[in-house]
Amino acid sequence: MAKDKTAYVCENCGQESAKWIGKCPSCNQWNTFREIRIANDSGQQSARITAREVSAARRANATGDSIAGVMRHATRGKALRLGDISTTDEPRMDMNDSELNRVLGGGLVPGSIILLGGDPGIGKSTLTLQTIMRLPQTEVLYVSGEESAHQLRMRADRIEGANNENVLILCETSIEKVFDQIRSCAPDLIIIDSIQTMETETVDSAPGSITQIRECASALLRFAKASGVPVILIGHITKEGAIAGPKILEHIVDAVIQFEGDRQGLYRILRSTKNRFGSTSELGIYEMLQNGLRPVVNPSELLLGDDREGMSGIAISAAMEGMRPFLVETQALVSSAAYGTPQRSATGFDQRRLNMLLAVLEKRVGFKLMQKDVFLNIAGGLKVTDMAMDLSVIAAVISSNLDMPIDEGWCMCGEVGLSGEVRPVSRIEQRIQEAEKLGFSDIIIPKRNVNTLKGKQYSIKLHTVRKVEEAIKELFG
């Protein structure tokens, strides 16, 4: 039997060292190195043995597509010429969820390992459970280190239209026992909820520590790549919003997906921050209901208020999130500062950018807002980062300040610069088509975007502007 070894690992960033160091050379933190015991490589061998056994079991009763997925990973470790590598798309597993498929890039790739993160209570486990419950032809192993089997069954009963008898529930935190179960049932998909609760016997440290997370994730990665079985890891996040654990966790996985939204609101956003098999510019939108999460196919119709006529401080923006256009309602309230010091508050929009846009209104347009409270809100609880929202933010602020409503059939898009110019935006055609589809009669766009629209006819009227003053004249006369 091989002798156990010891090493020193930084608790902050996961940097390894053969001896104790006072200051970590990677993250520059002091007194973060802790001694750990590293057992022999039996744990790694167990993961490799399990992968081979699962591959053999899957080949025995797999379909042609899954065999191709498994054989694709058999080329690992063999050098290939670049010209000999196939350029055909990866075979993908349909998740029966249009929004999740969109974010993943068309479905789940065999052998991939996905990390799903989000705030506590945002709905990560609900989304995962309802997805696997709607895959009746897929054998799924759901490993829970946080909830009991009874709690999971109660949650599954609340999900509407979900009935999958092939879902196996395992309440376990030992990664070795998880591999034992994988060896016996040979699943097509594995869910780990959550990776921070897993521990391995090869490391002498507490569950959730940097070393435990790294070793468990590495063992699951080796298994996924060797067997072709996809693995979905659910991860905790820190109070700063980052995935808990070492940064190497995000480097190990093939895709990092964030589940965002206000827990008190109706809508949740699923966005990809890393994806080796697709674009990171896609996002999915869900509506939280009592019986689960419902994919929102057309978010524009739900994010716009039904009755805006005669209401000041409301402007509609043609925004883009990734490759997806939608119209969003921007709400602003401007009032006299009650306590001497004016307040600036933004919900769903960058606070610093709001301050910049208010400074542009002061300096370039002449609106005196220094002694005014300004409150901004993006309807629906969404957090939008598109720069084309600038024009609608300014329009909503001016509308509230003048107490003059914007006509109901108007929308706009445009980035505002520090000199008051309206800069061009990307994907202007998709923005115009979305506004046209929803019945808007007029849209304000940057003048420099007109060159990309030559020869194209729209039923919606286009108003081109070069400066913020021109946009204000179009809206308020």
ZITA-V983457 format. One record per residue. N is the residue number from 1. RES is the residue in one small letter. SS is DSSP state (h for helix, s for strand, l for the rest). PHI is phi as a letter, one per 30 degrees, with the letter a starting at -180 (999 if undefined). D_LAST is the distance of its C-alpha to the last C-alpha in Angstrom with 1 decimal. Layout:
# ZITA-V983457
{{N	RES	SS	PHI	D_LAST} {N	RES	SS	PHI	D_LAST}}
This chain:
# ZITA-V983457
{{1	m	l	999	85.6} {2	a	l	d	83.3} {3	k	l	d	82.8} {4	d	l	d	79.5} {5	k	s	c	77.5} {6	t	s	b	75.4} {7	a	s	b	72.2} {8	y	s	c	69.6} {9	v	s	b	65.9} {10	c	s	d	62.9} {11	e	l	d	61.3} {12	n	l	d	57.9} {13	c	l	b	57.5} {14	g	l	i	60.6} {15	q	l	d	62.2} {16	e	s	c	66.0} {17	s	s	a	68.8} {18	a	l	d	72.6} {19	k	l	b	73.1} {20	w	l	d	71.3} {21	i	l	b	68.7} {22	g	l	d	67.2} {23	k	s	c	63.8} {24	c	l	d	62.2} {25	p	l	d	61.6} {26	s	l	c	58.7} {27	c	l	c	56.5} {28	n	l	i	58.2} {29	q	l	c	58.9} {30	w	s	c	62.1} {31	n	l	h	64.9} {32	t	l	c	63.2} {33	f	s	d	66.1} {34	r	s	b	68.2} {35	e	s	d	71.4} {36	i	s	b	71.4} {37	r	s	c	74.2} {38	i	s	c	73.7} {39	a	l	d	76.1} {40	n	l	d	77.5} {41	d	l	d	75.5} {42	s	h	d	76.7} {43	g	h	d	73.2} {44	q	h	d	71.8} {45	q	h	d	74.7} {46	s	h	d	74.1} {47	a	h	d	70.5} {48	r	h	d	71.8} {49	i	h	d	74.6} {50	t	h	d	72.2} {51	a	h	d	69.9} {52	r	h	d	72.8} {53	e	h	d	74.0} {54	v	h	d	70.7} {55	s	h	d	70.3} {56	a	h	d	73.8} {57	a	h	d	73.0} {58	r	h	d	69.8} {59	r	h	d	71.6} {60	a	h	d	74.1} {61	n	h	b	71.8} {62	a	l	d	68.5} {63	t	l	d	66.6} {64	g	h	d	66.2} {65	d	h	d	62.7} {66	s	h	d	63.7} {67	i	h	d	66.8} {68	a	h	d	64.6} {69	g	h	d	62.4} {70	v	h	d	65.5} {71	m	h	d	67.1} {72	r	h	d	64.0} {73	h	h	d	64.6} {74	a	h	d	68.3} {75	t	h	d	67.4} {76	r	l	d	66.4} {77	g	l	j	68.8} {78	k	l	c	69.6} {79	a	l	d	68.3} {80	l	l	b	66.6} {81	r	l	d	65.6} {82	l	h	e	61.8} {83	g	h	d	62.2} {84	d	h	d	64.3} {85	i	l	d	61.7} {86	s	l	d	60.1} {87	t	l	c	56.4} {88	t	l	d	56.1} {89	d	l	d	53.8} {90	e	l	d	55.2} {91	p	l	d	56.4} {92	r	s	b	54.2} {93	m	s	c	54.7} {94	d	l	d	52.2} {95	m	l	d	51.1} {96	n	l	h	49.9} {97	d	l	b	46.6} {98	s	h	d	43.7} {99	e	h	d	41.7} {100	l	h	d	44.8} {101	n	h	d	45.8} {102	r	h	d	42.4} {103	v	h	d	42.7} {104	l	h	d	46.3} {105	g	l	j	45.6} {106	g	l	k	47.1} {107	g	l	k	49.8} {108	l	s	c	52.4} {109	v	s	d	54.7} {110	p	l	e	58.4} {111	g	l	i	59.8} {112	s	l	d	56.4} {113	i	s	b	55.9} {114	i	s	c	52.5} {115	l	s	c	51.3} {116	l	s	c	49.0} {117	g	s	b	47.7} {118	g	s	l	45.5} {119	d	l	d	45.3} {120	p	l	d	48.1} {121	g	l	i	47.5} {122	i	l	d	44.5} {123	g	l	j	46.5} {124	k	h	d	48.3} {125	s	h	d	51.6} {126	t	h	d	50.0} {127	l	h	d	48.2} {128	t	h	d	51.4} {129	l	h	d	53.7} {130	q	h	d	51.6} {131	t	h	d	51.4} {132	i	h	d	55.2} {133	m	l	d	55.9} {134	r	l	c	54.2} {135	l	l	c	56.5} {136	p	l	d	59.6} {137	q	l	c	61.3} {138	t	l	c	61.0} {139	e	l	d	63.5} {140	v	s	c	61.5} {141	l	s	c	63.0} {142	y	s	c	60.8} {143	v	s	c	62.1} {144	s	s	c	60.9} {145	g	l	c	61.9} {146	e	l	c	59.8} {147	e	l	c	60.2} {148	s	l	d	63.3} {149	a	h	d	64.0} {150	h	h	d	63.6} {151	q	h	d	60.0} {152	l	h	d	59.0} {153	r	h	d	60.6} {154	m	h	d	58.6} {155	r	h	d	55.3} {156	a	h	d	56.3} {157	d	h	d	57.0} {158	r	h	d	53.5} {159	i	l	d	52.0} {160	e	l	d	51.4} {161	g	l	i	52.9} {162	a	l	c	54.7} {163	n	l	a	58.4} {164	n	l	b	60.2} {165	e	l	d	63.9} {166	n	l	c	64.1} {167	v	s	d	62.3} {168	l	s	c	64.9} {169	i	s	c	64.1} {170	l	s	b	65.9} {171	c	s	c	65.5} {172	e	l	a	66.8} {173	t	l	c	65.9} {174	s	s	d	68.7} {175	i	h	d	67.6} {176	e	h	d	71.3} {177	k	h	d	71.5} {178	v	h	d	68.3} {179	f	h	d	69.8} {180	d	h	d	72.9} {181	q	h	d	70.9} {182	i	h	d	69.1} {183	r	h	d	72.5} {184	s	h	d	73.7} {185	c	h	c	70.7} {186	a	l	h	69.2} {187	p	l	d	65.5} {188	d	l	c	62.8} {189	l	s	a	60.1} {190	i	s	b	60.4} {191	i	s	c	58.0} {192	i	s	c	58.7} {193	d	s	b	57.1} {194	s	l	b	56.9} {195	i	h	d	58.1} {196	q	h	d	58.3} {197	t	h	c	61.0} {198	m	l	d	63.2} {199	e	s	b	66.3} {200	t	l	b	69.1} {201	e	l	d	72.7} {202	t	l	d	72.7} {203	v	s	b	70.7} {204	d	l	c	71.9} {205	s	l	a	68.7} {206	a	l	d	66.6} {207	p	l	e	64.2} {208	g	l	j	60.6} {209	s	l	d	61.9} {210	i	h	e	60.6} {211	t	h	d	63.9} {212	q	h	d	64.2} {213	i	h	d	60.7} {214	r	h	d	61.3} {215	e	h	d	64.7} {216	c	h	d	63.8} {217	a	h	d	60.7} {218	s	h	d	62.9} {219	a	h	d	65.5} {220	l	h	d	63.0} {221	l	h	d	61.6} {222	r	h	d	65.1} {223	f	h	d	65.7} {224	a	h	d	62.5} {225	k	h	d	63.0} {226	a	h	d	66.7} {227	s	h	c	66.5} {228	g	l	i	63.2} {229	v	l	c	62.2} {230	p	s	d	58.6} {231	v	s	b	58.0} {232	i	s	c	55.0} {233	l	s	c	55.0} {234	i	s	c	53.0} {235	g	s	b	52.4} {236	h	l	d	51.5} {237	i	s	b	48.8} {238	t	l	d	49.0} {239	k	l	d	46.7} {240	e	l	d	44.8} {241	g	l	j	44.0} {242	a	l	c	46.5} {243	i	s	d	49.3} {244	a	l	d	52.4} {245	g	l	j	55.4} {246	p	l	d	56.0} {247	k	l	d	53.4} {248	i	h	d	56.0} {249	l	h	e	55.3} {250	e	h	d	52.0} {251	h	h	d	53.8} {252	i	h	d	56.5} {253	v	l	d	54.4} {254	d	l	d	52.8} {255	a	s	b	49.4} {256	v	s	c	47.7} {257	i	s	c	45.3} {258	q	s	c	43.3} {259	f	s	c	42.5} {260	e	s	b	39.6} {261	g	l	k	37.6} {262	d	l	d	37.5} {263	r	l	d	40.7} {264	q	l	d	39.1} {265	g	l	c	36.4} {266	l	l	d	36.9} {267	y	s	c	36.1} {268	r	s	b	38.2} {269	i	s	c	37.5} {270	l	s	c	40.4} {271	r	s	b	39.8} {272	s	s	c	42.3} {273	t	s	c	42.8} {274	k	s	a	45.8} {275	n	s	a	47.1} {276	r	l	d	50.0} {277	f	l	c	49.7} {278	g	l	a	46.0} {279	s	l	d	42.5} {280	t	l	c	41.2} {281	s	l	c	37.6} {282	e	l	c	38.1} {283	l	s	b	37.5} {284	g	s	c	38.5} {285	i	s	b	36.9} {286	y	s	b	39.1} {287	e	s	c	38.7} {288	m	s	d	41.4} {289	l	s	c	43.2} {290	q	l	d	46.4} {291	n	l	c	48.4} {292	g	s	k	47.1} {293	l	s	c	44.2} {294	r	s	c	42.3} {295	p	s	d	40.7} {296	v	l	c	37.0} {297	v	l	d	36.7} {298	n	l	b	33.0} {299	p	h	d	31.3} {300	s	h	e	27.7} {301	e	h	d	28.5} {302	l	h	d	30.1} {303	l	h	d	27.7} {304	l	l	c	24.7} {305	g	l	d	24.6} {306	d	l	d	25.3} {307	d	l	b	22.9} {308	r	l	c	19.5} {309	e	l	d	17.8} {310	g	l	i	16.4} {311	m	l	c	17.3} {312	s	l	d	15.2} {313	g	l	i	16.3} {314	i	s	b	16.9} {315	a	s	b	15.9} {316	i	s	c	18.0} {317	s	s	c	19.5} {318	a	s	c	21.7} {319	a	s	c	24.6} {320	m	s	b	28.1} {321	e	s	b	31.3} {322	g	l	i	34.0} {323	m	l	c	34.0} {324	r	s	c	32.3} {325	p	s	d	28.6} {326	f	s	a	27.1} {327	l	s	c	23.8} {328	v	s	b	23.7} {329	e	s	c	21.8} {330	t	s	c	20.6} {331	q	s	c	20.7} {332	a	s	b	20.0} {333	l	s	b	20.9} {334	v	s	c	20.3} {335	s	s	b	22.5} {336	s	s	d	24.5} {337	a	l	d	27.6} {338	a	l	d	30.5} {339	y	l	c	33.4} {340	g	l	i	32.3} {341	t	l	c	31.9} {342	p	l	d	28.5} {343	q	l	c	29.0} {344	r	s	b	27.5} {345	s	s	b	28.3} {346	a	s	b	27.6} {347	t	s	c	29.2} {348	g	l	i	29.4} {349	f	l	b	27.5} {350	d	l	d	29.0} {351	q	h	d	29.0} {352	r	h	d	29.3} {353	r	h	d	26.4} {354	l	h	e	24.2} {355	n	h	d	25.5} {356	m	h	d	24.7} {357	l	h	d	21.0} {358	l	h	d	20.7} {359	a	h	d	22.4} {360	v	h	d	20.0} {361	l	h	d	17.1} {362	e	h	d	19.4} {363	k	h	d	20.6} {364	r	h	c	18.0} {365	v	h	c	14.6} {366	g	l	j	16.0} {367	f	l	d	15.6} {368	k	l	d	19.0} {369	l	l	c	20.5} {370	m	l	d	24.1} {371	q	l	c	25.2} {372	k	s	c	23.4} {373	d	s	d	25.0} {374	v	s	b	23.1} {375	f	s	c	24.5} {376	l	s	b	23.6} {377	n	s	b	25.3} {378	i	s	c	25.6} {379	a	h	d	26.4} {380	g	h	i	29.9} {381	g	h	i	31.7} {382	l	l	d	31.0} {383	k	l	c	31.1} {384	v	l	c	28.8} {385	t	l	c	29.4} {386	d	l	d	27.1} {387	m	h	d	25.1} {388	a	h	d	22.4} {389	m	h	d	21.4} {390	d	h	e	19.9} {391	l	h	d	16.3} {392	s	h	d	16.5} {393	v	h	d	18.2} {394	i	h	d	15.5} {395	a	h	d	12.8} {396	a	h	d	15.2} {397	v	h	d	16.0} {398	i	h	d	12.6} {399	s	h	e	12.1} {400	s	h	d	15.5} {401	n	h	d	15.2} {402	l	h	d	12.4} {403	d	l	h	14.0} {404	m	l	b	10.9} {405	p	l	d	12.1} {406	i	l	d	10.8} {407	d	l	e	11.7} {408	e	l	d	15.4} {409	g	l	d	15.7} {410	w	s	c	13.7} {411	c	s	b	15.7} {412	m	s	a	15.9} {413	c	l	a	18.6} {414	g	l	l	19.1} {415	e	s	c	21.3} {416	v	s	c	20.0} {417	g	l	c	22.4} {418	l	l	d	23.4} {419	s	l	c	21.8} {420	g	l	i	18.4} {421	e	s	d	18.8} {422	v	s	c	18.2} {423	r	s	d	21.7} {424	p	l	d	23.0} {425	v	l	b	24.5} {426	s	l	d	27.7} {427	r	l	h	28.3} {428	i	h	d	24.9} {429	e	h	d	26.5} {430	q	h	d	27.8} {431	r	h	d	24.4} {432	i	h	d	22.8} {433	q	h	d	25.9} {434	e	h	d	25.8} {435	a	h	d	22.3} {436	e	h	d	23.3} {437	k	h	d	26.5} {438	l	l	c	24.9} {439	g	l	i	22.8} {440	f	l	d	19.2} {441	s	l	c	17.2} {442	d	s	b	14.7} {443	i	s	b	15.4} {444	i	s	c	14.0} {445	i	s	b	17.0} {446	p	s	d	18.2} {447	k	h	d	18.7} {448	r	h	d	22.4} {449	n	h	d	23.0} {450	v	h	d	22.6} {451	n	h	d	26.1} {452	t	h	d	27.7} {453	l	h	c	26.1} {454	k	l	d	27.6} {455	g	l	i	29.0} {456	k	l	c	27.7} {457	q	l	c	26.0} {458	y	l	b	24.0} {459	s	l	d	22.9} {460	i	l	d	19.7} {461	k	s	d	16.8} {462	l	s	c	16.4} {463	h	s	c	13.4} {464	t	s	c	15.0} {465	v	s	b	13.8} {466	r	l	c	16.2} {467	k	s	b	14.8} {468	v	h	d	13.1} {469	e	h	e	10.5} {470	e	h	d	9.6} {471	a	h	d	9.5} {472	i	h	d	7.2} {473	k	h	d	4.5} {474	e	h	d	5.7} {475	l	h	d	6.0} {476	f	h	c	3.8} {477	g	l	i	0.0}}
